[in-house]
Amino acid sequence: MSEQRPTSTPHDATRVAGPRLRRVSYEPRPGAPVTTPRIRGCAECAPVAVCEDIALDPRLHGAAHRLFALVVQVLDGHRAAAQLAPLMATTEVGYLRSIVAGVRPRTSSQVLRVRVTQPSATAGEVAVVIRVNGRPRAVAARFERDGQAWRCTLLRVLSARGAAAAAGRATPGTARQGRRA
C-alpha cells in the first residue's frame, strides 16, 4: 500500500504570534531620497554644546622638549635635580632626585621621542621615550599652565621593574639573579 502525504502541515493552521524576521533594505533605491533618522531629545534638557578642538599651544611643546633635555642630564648626573625647581613641582623634583640617588649611568641618556597632547586649555599631557643605560624607558608627565608658562606637575618614569631599574640600580630581584635586565 502506498502512503498518503498530507497536503498541509499541522502547524500552518496554528501560527504562533511572535517576532518575525523582515527584510531590511540597507541601501536606498536608486533615485529615492536619502533620509536621516531623527534623534529625539529630552524636553527638559537643554541642547548640548559641541566641544571644539583645542589648538596645541606651541609653548607647551617647547616646554616639554626643554624639560626632558634637562631631565636626561639629571639622569646622567651632569645636572642637579634641584636646578629643575623652576620648571617642576617640588614633589616631582624630589621624585627625580630619588631616581638618580647615588647612581652613575654607564652610557649617556637621550630623548628619543616626545608626544604632546593638550586635553584642555590649561593642561597638557606628555609621553616621552628616553634611552637610559642603553635601554628605552617611557616617561609620562602632566603640565599645567602657570600664568603664561607651562610647569610640570607630575612626572613618572615607567619601567618593568620600577624607577630604580630606570636609573640602573639593582632591585631586589636583579641583585640575586645577576644583571639580566
C-alpha positions, -999 to 999 in steps of 0.1 A, spaced: 0 0 0 12 35 -7 14 61 20 -6 92 16 11 125 24 -8 154 39 -12 184 17 -7 209 46 14 208 77 -3 208 110 15 240 123 3 261 93 -32 264 108 -19 273 142 6 300 137 20 315 169 20 352 170 56 364 178 86 381 163 91 377 126 121 385 105 116 411 78 139 421 50 156 454 56 170 474 28 203 489 38 208 509 7 183 534 -7 168 525 -40 182 544 -69 166 578 -72 149 576 -38 155 605 -14 180 598 14 166 604 49 185 605 82 168 593 114 157 619 138 172 618 173 146 627 199 159 648 227 146 652 262 121 681 266 137 691 299 173 690 287 190 720 271 208 714 238 243 701 243 271 724 232 295 708 208 331 706 221 356 724 200 391 712 194 418 730 213 447 741 193 480 728 207 499 756 224 534 757 208 548 769 242 537 736 257 556 716 231 588 738 236 585 735 274 582 697 272 613 694 249 633 718 272 623 700 304 632 665 291 665 676 277 673 687 312 658 655 328 682 633 308 711 655 320 699 649 356 697 611 349 732 612 336 745 630 367 755 662 347 729 684 364 714 686 399 677 678 401 673 710 422 680 731 391 647 719 376 627 735 405 615 765 384 601 741 358 586 714 380 566 709 412 586 704 443 573 668 448 584 659 413 619 673 418 622 650 449 609 621 428 636 627 402 662 631 429 652 597 444 656 580 410 692 591 405 704 589 441 740 576 441 739 561 406 763 567 378 750 557 344 770 535 321 760 554 289 747 588 282 709 591 282 690 607 253 654 617 244 641 595 216 605 607 211 582 633 226 544 632 221 524 662 234 486 664 238 465 692 253 432 680 267 422 714 280 434 750 276 453 748 310 466 713 310 489 692 288 500 656 288 533 644 275 546 609 267 583 606 262 606 578 253 641 582 266 671 559 265 688 553 299 718 530 301 711 518 266 675 508 273 643 526 263 621 539 291 588 555 290 581 588 309 547 602 315 542 639 325 515 663 331 519 700 326 497 728 338 497 764 327 511 787 354 503 822 341 520 823 306 545 795 314 539 757 315 550 738 346 554 701 351 532 689 379 536 652 376 564 630 362 567 593 363 594 571 348 579 538 338 597 505 335 592 468 341 609 470 375 601 505 386 620 537 388 651 521 404 656 499 372 652 530 351 681 546 369 703 515 367 701 505 404 697 469 413 662 459 425 658 430 449 650 406 420 680 417 399 706 417 428 702 379 432 698 369 396 726 390 382 720 418 358 700 402 330 679 434 326 
